[in-house]
Amino acid sequence: MKNIKNPPSDVQTAPSLCDFATKVYPSFRRTPFHEAYYRILDRFARGDIRKLMVSVPPQHGKSLGSSVLMPAYMLGLNPNLKVAISSYNQALASRFNRRIQRIIDLDAYSDIFPETKIKPLSSRSEYVRTSTQADIVGHRGEILAVGREGPLTGNEVDIFILDDLYKDAMEANSPIVRENCWEWYTSVVRTRLHNSSQELIVFTRWHEEDLMGKLLEKEKSVRLSQWKQIDNLDPSNWLVVNFEALKESPPTEIDPRKEGEALWPQRHSVELLREKRSLDPHWFDCMFQGRPSLRDGMLYGDRFATYTAMPCETVRKGNYTDTADMGDDYLCSVCYDTGIDGFIYITDVVYSREPMEVTETLVADMLERNLTRIAFIESNNGGRGFARAVGALCSMTRIEWFHQSGNKEARILSNSSTVLQKIRMPADWAQRWPEFYGHLVIYRRMFRMNRWHDAADVLTGIIEREIVENVSKKIRRFGYI
């Protein structure tokens, strides 16, 4: 159902939200990301989306679009709308309100939407203009600003915008704050809405049980991947969009970036984002990638032991390789030295979603560079052909391909403690192999919650080859370890 009530006659000819932003906000810069983001917000503003969730990384212009420019634009399209904006405290919500008011005061705004005005600051008219409320002169519309858990008694709301309801990680990790936020949402926000009301929740994600997470668990949702989805959207469903700071998911019409590309490279480069990821992959995945998780639910976390130089003699130089099972999976190839002390020292990694004709050469070069004597390559899903190609390129390494028939979940979970006990990583492994590092330290105990299993699967395979099989051989030969 369209939400434009008694709209002015020129709504259909009004500029798009992105064009509007360019006219009233001179410092606005149009990038492919902002074009897509504002196109989604434009469809919301015109009533084509009733319930919208968007997660955007910090410092990417999230609030400027959702909580400043779009409300001003919507009041231009329909000056009778009652718009409420909420954030984690009253001060920030009021700041959004003041910025909207400054835009409506502009001559450039009046040129586009001459019907929408708020009273001048020096006026003594009956219309209200404060940091918490601003009335649209001559119309029923108004802008309300309210902090999380603040009152809205007696106020009907047409458009409710919830922008970052948690101040920081401490708040998001507090069960009390999350429960209070949920209670306020259900008892205050939802009670102010009517049949035609629209909701926009725009967050930087901190926790998988935040408001967005709870709503996704309890209500129906659709993830936006094609523009045509908006045309046939069930108004009772949430439309969900997640913009990753570093592209890892498959390209879509909404976000056609290639793997590894930054969302706004002019401001946040790939190198800068990788530095941030290396500091704390858990928080990076929550805030910058929109994939929140519980730190105490990590299988490995940041508990891997490290080394700066081989402390002992090497017994064997080996490699374990798992080719990509599906198009979105990673080829993971890990070289290691087994020390006489019984520990396994990781020396080199190829972790890539490039096609096999590329990774064959990368792996062969790595095997030669590390003087690898034996390489175990899983033959599942094209692995046999990959093994033959690598063997042809690297004659000094003995290639053993095999079929992995064990249950992946059972193997990874049952060997996780041994992986942490026996494997040693280079001290600078976060910088050398950032994706490999990130996917391991945020790998979850709840198997189905993980998107990529490749890195964990290979470390498990190394343990099975170097530790579990050797123990089994000793038992079979001597009857004891």
Beta strands, then each sheet from edge to edge (+ up, - down):
strand 1: 51-55
strand 2: 82-87
strand 3: 133-135
strand 4: 142-147
strand 5: 159-163
strand 6: 198-203
strand 7: 221-223
strand 8: 238-242
strand 9: 305-307
strand 10: 314-322
strand 11: 331-339
strand 12: 344-352
strand 13: 374-378
strand 14: 398-402
strand 15: 423-426
sheet 1: 3+ 4- 2- 5- 6- 1- 8- 7-
sheet 2: 9+ 15+ 12+ 11- 10+ 13+ 14+
end
